[in-house]
């Protein structure tokens, strides 16, 4: 039903300068695997094996990573180091990869619209690799969301409760509770003040989108910064049909900032086997 997963990876990663001056932020390693591998692996576990990247200048390392390095593999063939490549080899063999460039950075909505040529007229998932999601006791977040899509057949976004002093950093939703972990959205505000926020339920970087999102993104007006906000398009979807918000099971680390990146590294070092 859903086989495509879109990864918007064209951002500059300014919060990790100077490292990201010549290195994609998605290639920053959590232990011995880059963030992007965690995201692609989560997608693959959910049955999403058609991986689509929205890239930009300076992102060539991502393409090289999901390819065979013949010289390296020949060098370590037959040694105990060869086992270190098992995870990425599995991904390379089981996934297909396609790439297109976001020529100018005009927000997440614009990045997703840029992916229209890769997605076509199919429902698809979106993973933001900055958000590292781990569920040590069950299915990954994207697997959970694909199961929900089979039930509801509409756009689904992942949410979590955030502290009040963090609300201004997120898109925030409110709506009718359908189950203790599912809401039908009727309100969505991008980065509200605490006074404006309709709840403390924040959108995180996991989505399943229906293909009509592209037409909506083509028609919405840019914000004051000239960016296309995905939340504006999602709100129109919610007004015209149905958008579900899902409180996922598992832990999420905001690896788009240094504090969250260190927390994720410490957690994975203590709780997740490096492969």
C-alpha positions as CSV (number, residue, x, y, z in Angstrom):
1,X,0.0,0.0,0.0
2,X,2.7,2.5,1.0
3,X,6.2,1.9,-0.4
4,X,7.7,5.3,-0.7
5,X,9.4,7.3,2.0
6,X,10.6,10.9,1.5
7,X,13.6,12.3,3.3
8,X,14.0,16.1,3.2
9,X,17.8,16.4,3.7
10,X,18.7,19.7,2.0
11,X,19.0,21.8,5.2
12,X,22.3,23.5,6.1
13,X,22.6,22.1,9.7
14,X,23.8,25.5,11.1
15,X,23.3,24.4,14.7
16,X,26.2,22.0,14.2
17,X,28.7,24.4,12.6
18,X,31.6,24.1,11.9
19,X,31.2,20.3,11.5
20,X,28.4,20.7,8.9
21,X,30.4,23.2,6.9
22,X,31.6,20.2,4.8
23,X,29.5,17.3,6.2
24,X,25.7,16.8,6.0
25,X,24.1,17.0,9.4
26,X,22.3,13.7,8.6
27,X,25.7,12.0,8.4
28,X,26.5,12.8,12.0
29,X,27.0,9.5,13.8
30,X,25.0,8.2,16.8
31,X,27.7,5.7,18.0
32,X,28.8,4.2,14.7
33,X,25.8,4.8,12.5
34,X,24.8,8.1,10.9
35,X,21.4,9.6,11.7
36,X,20.2,9.0,8.2
37,X,20.7,5.2,8.5
38,X,18.5,5.1,11.6
39,X,15.8,6.8,9.6
40,X,16.1,4.6,6.5
41,X,16.2,1.5,8.7
42,X,13.0,2.6,10.4
43,X,11.3,3.1,7.0
44,X,12.5,-0.3,5.8
45,X,11.1,-2.0,8.8
46,X,7.8,-0.5,8.0
47,X,7.9,-1.9,4.5
48,X,8.9,1.4,2.9
49,X,11.7,0.3,0.5
50,X,11.4,3.1,-2.1
51,X,13.6,5.8,-0.5
52,X,13.4,9.3,-2.0
53,X,15.8,12.1,-0.9
54,X,15.3,15.8,-1.3
55,X,19.0,16.9,-1.3
56,X,20.9,20.1,-1.9
57,X,24.4,21.4,-2.4
58,X,27.0,19.7,-0.3
59,X,25.0,16.5,0.3
60,X,26.9,14.1,-2.0
61,X,28.0,12.1,1.0
62,X,24.4,10.8,1.5
63,X,24.4,9.3,-2.0
64,X,27.8,7.8,-1.5
65,X,26.8,6.3,1.8
66,X,23.9,4.3,0.3
67,X,26.2,2.8,-2.3
68,X,28.9,0.1,-2.4
69,X,32.5,1.2,-1.6
70,X,34.4,-1.5,-3.5
71,X,37.8,-0.5,-2.4
72,X,36.8,-0.5,1.3
73,X,34.9,-3.7,1.1
74,X,37.8,-5.4,-0.7
75,X,40.2,-4.2,2.0
76,X,38.2,-5.6,4.9
77,X,36.9,-8.7,3.2
78,X,37.4,-11.8,5.4
79,X,38.2,-9.8,8.5
80,X,36.1,-9.3,11.6
81,X,35.5,-5.7,10.5
82,X,33.3,-6.9,7.6
83,X,30.4,-7.6,10.0
84,X,30.2,-3.9,10.7
85,X,28.7,-3.4,7.2
86,X,25.9,-5.9,7.6
87,X,23.3,-3.3,8.5
88,X,24.0,-0.9,5.6
89,X,24.4,-3.8,3.2
90,X,20.9,-5.0,4.0
91,X,19.5,-1.6,3.4
92,X,21.4,-1.2,0.1
93,X,20.1,-4.6,-1.2
94,X,16.5,-4.2,-0.1
95,X,15.9,-0.5,-0.9
96,X,15.9,1.6,-4.1
97,X,17.1,5.2,-3.9
98,X,16.2,8.2,-5.9
99,X,17.3,11.9,-5.5
100,X,16.2,15.3,-6.5
101,X,17.6,18.7,-5.5
102,X,15.8,21.5,-3.6
103,X,17.5,24.4,-5.4
104,X,16.3,27.0,-2.9
105,X,15.4,26.5,0.8
106,X,11.8,27.6,1.2
107,X,10.6,25.5,4.2
108,X,9.5,22.0,4.8
109,X,6.4,22.4,2.6
110,X,8.5,23.4,-0.3
111,X,10.9,20.5,0.2
112,X,8.0,18.0,0.2
113,X,6.5,19.7,-2.9
114,X,9.9,19.3,-4.6
115,X,9.5,15.5,-4.1
116,X,6.3,15.4,-6.2
117,X,8.3,14.1,-9.2
118,X,9.7,11.2,-7.1
119,X,6.4,10.3,-5.4
120,X,3.7,10.6,-8.1
121,X,0.1,9.9,-7.2
122,X,0.8,7.6,-4.3
123,X,0.4,8.0,-0.5
124,X,3.9,8.3,1.1
125,X,5.7,8.6,4.3
126,X,8.0,11.5,5.4
127,X,10.9,11.0,7.9
128,X,12.9,13.9,9.2
129,X,16.2,12.3,10.2
130,X,16.8,15.0,12.9
131,X,14.2,13.2,15.0
132,X,15.6,9.9,16.1
133,X,12.8,7.7,17.2
134,X,13.4,4.4,19.1
135,X,10.9,2.0,20.5
136,X,12.9,-0.6,22.3
137,X,9.9,-2.8,23.3
138,X,8.0,-3.0,20.0
139,X,7.4,-1.7,16.5
140,X,9.1,1.4,15.2
141,X,7.1,4.6,14.9
142,X,6.7,4.4,11.1
143,X,5.6,0.8,11.4
144,X,2.9,1.9,13.9
145,X,1.8,4.7,11.5
146,X,1.6,2.5,8.5
147,X,-0.7,0.2,10.4
148,X,-2.9,3.2,11.3
149,X,-3.0,4.2,7.6
150,X,-4.4,0.9,6.6
151,X,-7.3,1.6,9.0
152,X,-8.0,5.2,8.3
153,X,-6.6,5.8,4.8
154,X,-5.9,9.5,5.4
155,X,-3.0,11.7,6.4
156,X,-1.4,10.8,9.7
157,X,1.1,12.9,11.7
158,X,3.1,11.8,14.8
159,X,2.7,13.9,17.9
160,X,4.1,14.0,21.5
161,X,3.4,16.0,24.5
162,X,6.1,18.7,25.1
163,X,6.9,20.9,28.1
164,X,5.4,24.4,28.0
165,X,8.7,26.1,27.5
166,X,9.2,24.1,24.3
167,X,5.9,24.7,22.6
168,X,7.1,27.7,20.6
169,X,9.5,25.4,18.7
170,X,6.8,23.2,17.1
171,X,3.7,22.9,15.1
172,X,1.0,22.3,17.8
173,X,-2.4,20.6,17.2
174,X,-5.7,20.0,19.0
175,X,-8.7,18.0,18.0
176,X,-11.3,15.4,18.8
177,X,-10.0,12.5,20.8
178,X,-10.9,9.3,19.0
179,X,-8.8,7.0,21.2
180,X,-6.4,7.8,24.0
181,X,-3.6,8.0,21.5
182,X,-5.5,9.3,18.4
183,X,-7.0,12.7,17.6
184,X,-8.9,14.0,14.6
185,X,-7.3,17.4,14.1
186,X,-9.3,20.6,13.9
187,X,-6.7,23.1,14.9
188,X,-3.0,23.4,14.0
189,X,-0.7,26.3,14.6
190,X,3.0,26.6,13.6
191,X,5.3,27.7,16.4
192,X,2.7,29.4,18.6
193,X,3.3,31.4,21.8
194,X,2.3,29.7,25.0
195,X,-0.8,31.9,25.1
196,X,-1.8,30.9,21.5
197,X,-1.1,27.2,21.7
198,X,-4.3,25.1,21.6
199,X,-2.5,22.2,23.5
200,X,0.9,20.8,24.3
201,X,0.7,18.2,21.5
202,X,3.6,18.9,19.2
203,X,4.2,17.5,15.7
204,X,7.4,15.6,15.3
205,X,9.2,14.4,12.2
206,X,7.1,11.5,11.1
207,X,4.2,11.8,8.6
208,X,2.1,9.7,6.2
209,X,0.7,12.0,3.6
210,X,-1.9,11.4,0.9
211,X,-0.9,12.7,-2.6
212,X,-3.5,15.5,-2.7
213,X,-1.0,17.4,-0.4
214,X,0.9,18.4,-3.5
215,X,-2.0,20.3,-5.0
216,X,-2.6,22.0,-1.7
217,X,1.1,23.0,-1.3
218,X,1.0,24.5,-4.8
219,X,-1.9,26.7,-3.9
220,X,-1.0,27.9,-0.4
221,X,0.6,31.3,0.2
222,X,4.1,31.5,1.5
223,X,4.5,32.9,5.1
224,X,6.2,36.2,5.9
225,X,9.6,34.6,5.4
226,X,8.7,33.3,2.0
227,X,8.5,29.7,3.2
228,X,5.8,27.1,2.4
229,X,4.6,25.8,5.7
230,X,3.5,22.1,5.7
231,X,1.3,22.9,8.7
232,X,-0.8,25.3,6.5
233,X,-1.3,22.6,4.0
234,X,-2.2,20.0,6.6
235,X,-4.7,22.4,8.1
236,X,-6.4,22.7,4.8
237,X,-6.5,18.9,4.5
238,X,-8.1,18.7,7.9
239,X,-10.7,21.2,7.0
240,X,-11.6,19.4,3.8
241,X,-11.4,15.9,5.0
242,X,-9.5,14.1,7.8
243,X,-6.1,14.4,9.3
244,X,-5.2,12.1,12.2
245,X,-2.7,12.9,14.9
246,X,-1.1,9.9,16.6
247,X,0.7,9.8,20.0
248,X,3.3,7.2,19.1
249,X,4.9,4.6,21.3
250,X,8.6,5.0,21.9
251,X,11.3,7.6,22.6
252,X,12.1,10.6,20.4
253,X,15.3,12.6,20.5
254,X,15.7,16.0,18.8
255,X,19.1,15.5,17.2
256,X,18.8,18.8,15.4
257,X,20.4,20.4,18.4
258,X,23.5,19.5,20.4
259,X,21.7,18.7,23.6
260,X,19.3,16.2,22.0
261,X,22.2,14.7,19.9
262,X,24.2,14.0,23.1
263,X,21.2,12.6,24.8
264,X,20.5,10.3,21.9
265,X,24.2,9.2,21.8
266,X,24.2,8.4,25.5
267,X,20.9,6.5,25.3
268,X,22.0,4.4,22.3
269,X,25.3,3.7,23.9
270,X,23.6,2.3,27.0
271,X,20.5,0.7,25.5
272,X,20.9,0.0,21.8
273,X,23.5,-2.5,20.4
274,X,25.8,-1.0,17.8
275,X,25.9,-2.9,14.6
